[in-house]
Amino acid sequence: MGLSKKQALKSLTQIPAEMMGVYKELGSLTIGKQANFLITSGDIFEKGESIHQNWIRGKKHEVSAMDLS
Protein backbone atom coordinates (compact mmCIF):
# COMPACT_ATOMS: atom_id res chain seq x y z
CA MET A 1 0.00 0.00 0.00
CA GLY A 2 3.02 2.27 -0.34
CA LEU A 3 4.11 2.16 3.30
CA SER A 4 7.35 0.33 4.04
CA LYS A 5 7.37 -2.32 6.77
CA LYS A 6 9.88 -0.23 8.71
CA GLN A 7 7.62 2.83 8.59
CA ALA A 8 4.53 0.75 9.46
CA LEU A 9 6.27 -0.66 12.55
CA LYS A 10 7.41 2.81 13.59
CA SER A 11 3.82 4.04 13.13
CA LEU A 12 2.62 1.36 15.56
CA THR A 13 5.35 1.82 18.18
CA GLN A 14 7.63 4.85 18.31
CA ILE A 15 5.35 7.50 16.81
CA PRO A 16 2.37 6.92 19.17
CA ALA A 17 4.73 6.81 22.17
CA GLU A 18 6.26 10.12 21.08
CA MET A 19 2.82 11.66 20.51
CA MET A 20 1.75 10.64 24.03
CA GLY A 21 4.98 11.94 25.55
CA VAL A 22 6.02 8.52 26.88
CA TYR A 23 8.81 7.53 24.49
CA LYS A 24 11.29 7.42 27.41
CA GLU A 25 9.26 4.49 28.80
CA LEU A 26 7.62 2.89 25.71
CA GLY A 27 7.87 2.56 21.96
CA SER A 28 11.10 0.60 21.44
CA LEU A 29 13.02 -2.32 22.88
CA THR A 30 15.64 -0.44 24.86
CA ILE A 31 17.21 -1.11 28.25
CA GLY A 32 15.18 0.65 30.94
CA LYS A 33 11.91 0.74 28.97
CA GLN A 34 8.84 -1.41 29.56
CA ALA A 35 9.09 -4.71 27.70
CA ASN A 36 6.01 -4.70 25.47
CA PHE A 37 6.44 -6.85 22.36
CA LEU A 38 5.10 -9.78 20.31
CA ILE A 39 6.60 -13.15 19.42
CA THR A 40 5.27 -14.22 16.02
CA SER A 41 5.67 -17.15 13.64
CA GLY A 42 7.32 -14.88 11.08
CA ASP A 43 7.06 -11.42 9.60
CA ILE A 44 4.05 -9.84 11.33
CA PHE A 45 3.17 -7.96 8.14
CA GLU A 46 2.90 -11.12 6.03
CA LYS A 47 -0.41 -12.89 5.51
CA GLY A 48 -0.84 -16.14 7.41
CA GLU A 49 1.60 -15.43 10.24
CA SER A 50 0.39 -15.85 13.81
CA ILE A 51 1.09 -14.34 17.21
CA HIS A 52 2.50 -16.82 19.76
CA GLN A 53 3.19 -14.56 22.72
CA ASN A 54 2.29 -11.03 23.77
CA TRP A 55 4.65 -9.59 26.39
CA ILE A 56 3.23 -6.71 28.41
CA ARG A 57 5.44 -4.91 30.94
CA GLY A 58 7.77 -7.91 30.87
CA LYS A 59 5.02 -10.46 31.58
CA LYS A 60 4.43 -13.22 29.03
CA HIS A 61 0.92 -13.94 27.75
CA GLU A 62 0.56 -17.10 25.64
CA VAL A 63 -1.61 -16.62 22.56
CA SER A 64 -0.91 -19.80 20.56
CA ALA A 65 1.50 -22.70 20.88
CA MET A 66 4.88 -22.46 19.16
CA ASP A 67 6.05 -25.39 17.04
CA LEU A 68 9.79 -25.52 17.71
CA SER A 69 10.46 -28.57 15.53
C-alpha positions as a Markdown table, in Angstrom:
| # | Residue | x | y | z |
|---|---|---|---|---|
| 1 | Met | 0.0 | 0.0 | 0.0 |
| 2 | Gly | 3.0 | 2.3 | -0.3 |
| 3 | Leu | 4.1 | 2.2 | 3.3 |
| 4 | Ser | 7.4 | 0.3 | 4.0 |
| 5 | Lys | 7.4 | -2.3 | 6.8 |
| 6 | Lys | 9.9 | -0.2 | 8.7 |
| 7 | Gln | 7.6 | 2.8 | 8.6 |
| 8 | Ala | 4.5 | 0.7 | 9.5 |
| 9 | Leu | 6.3 | -0.7 | 12.5 |
| 10 | Lys | 7.4 | 2.8 | 13.6 |
| 11 | Ser | 3.8 | 4.0 | 13.1 |
| 12 | Leu | 2.6 | 1.4 | 15.6 |
| 13 | Thr | 5.4 | 1.8 | 18.2 |
| 14 | Gln | 7.6 | 4.9 | 18.3 |
| 15 | Ile | 5.3 | 7.5 | 16.8 |
| 16 | Pro | 2.4 | 6.9 | 19.2 |
| 17 | Ala | 4.7 | 6.8 | 22.2 |
| 18 | Glu | 6.3 | 10.1 | 21.1 |
| 19 | Met | 2.8 | 11.7 | 20.5 |
| 20 | Met | 1.7 | 10.6 | 24.0 |
| 21 | Gly | 5.0 | 11.9 | 25.5 |
| 22 | Val | 6.0 | 8.5 | 26.9 |
| 23 | Tyr | 8.8 | 7.5 | 24.5 |
| 24 | Lys | 11.3 | 7.4 | 27.4 |
| 25 | Glu | 9.3 | 4.5 | 28.8 |
| 26 | Leu | 7.6 | 2.9 | 25.7 |
| 27 | Gly | 7.9 | 2.6 | 22.0 |
| 28 | Ser | 11.1 | 0.6 | 21.4 |
| 29 | Leu | 13.0 | -2.3 | 22.9 |
| 30 | Thr | 15.6 | -0.4 | 24.9 |
| 31 | Ile | 17.2 | -1.1 | 28.3 |
| 32 | Gly | 15.2 | 0.6 | 30.9 |
| 33 | Lys | 11.9 | 0.7 | 29.0 |
| 34 | Gln | 8.8 | -1.4 | 29.6 |
| 35 | Ala | 9.1 | -4.7 | 27.7 |
| 36 | Asn | 6.0 | -4.7 | 25.5 |
| 37 | Phe | 6.4 | -6.9 | 22.4 |
| 38 | Leu | 5.1 | -9.8 | 20.3 |
| 39 | Ile | 6.6 | -13.2 | 19.4 |
| 40 | Thr | 5.3 | -14.2 | 16.0 |
| 41 | Ser | 5.7 | -17.2 | 13.6 |
| 42 | Gly | 7.3 | -14.9 | 11.1 |
| 43 | Asp | 7.1 | -11.4 | 9.6 |
| 44 | Ile | 4.1 | -9.8 | 11.3 |
| 45 | Phe | 3.2 | -8.0 | 8.1 |
| 46 | Glu | 2.9 | -11.1 | 6.0 |
| 47 | Lys | -0.4 | -12.9 | 5.5 |
| 48 | Gly | -0.8 | -16.1 | 7.4 |
| 49 | Glu | 1.6 | -15.4 | 10.2 |
| 50 | Ser | 0.4 | -15.9 | 13.8 |
| 51 | Ile | 1.1 | -14.3 | 17.2 |
| 52 | His | 2.5 | -16.8 | 19.8 |
| 53 | Gln | 3.2 | -14.6 | 22.7 |
| 54 | Asn | 2.3 | -11.0 | 23.8 |
| 55 | Trp | 4.7 | -9.6 | 26.4 |
| 56 | Ile | 3.2 | -6.7 | 28.4 |
| 57 | Arg | 5.4 | -4.9 | 30.9 |
| 58 | Gly | 7.8 | -7.9 | 30.9 |
| 59 | Lys | 5.0 | -10.5 | 31.6 |
| 60 | Lys | 4.4 | -13.2 | 29.0 |
| 61 | His | 0.9 | -13.9 | 27.8 |
| 62 | Glu | 0.6 | -17.1 | 25.6 |
| 63 | Val | -1.6 | -16.6 | 22.6 |
| 64 | Ser | -0.9 | -19.8 | 20.6 |
| 65 | Ala | 1.5 | -22.7 | 20.9 |
| 66 | Met | 4.9 | -22.5 | 19.2 |
| 67 | Asp | 6.1 | -25.4 | 17.0 |
| 68 | Leu | 9.8 | -25.5 | 17.7 |
| 69 | Ser | 10.5 | -28.6 | 15.5 |
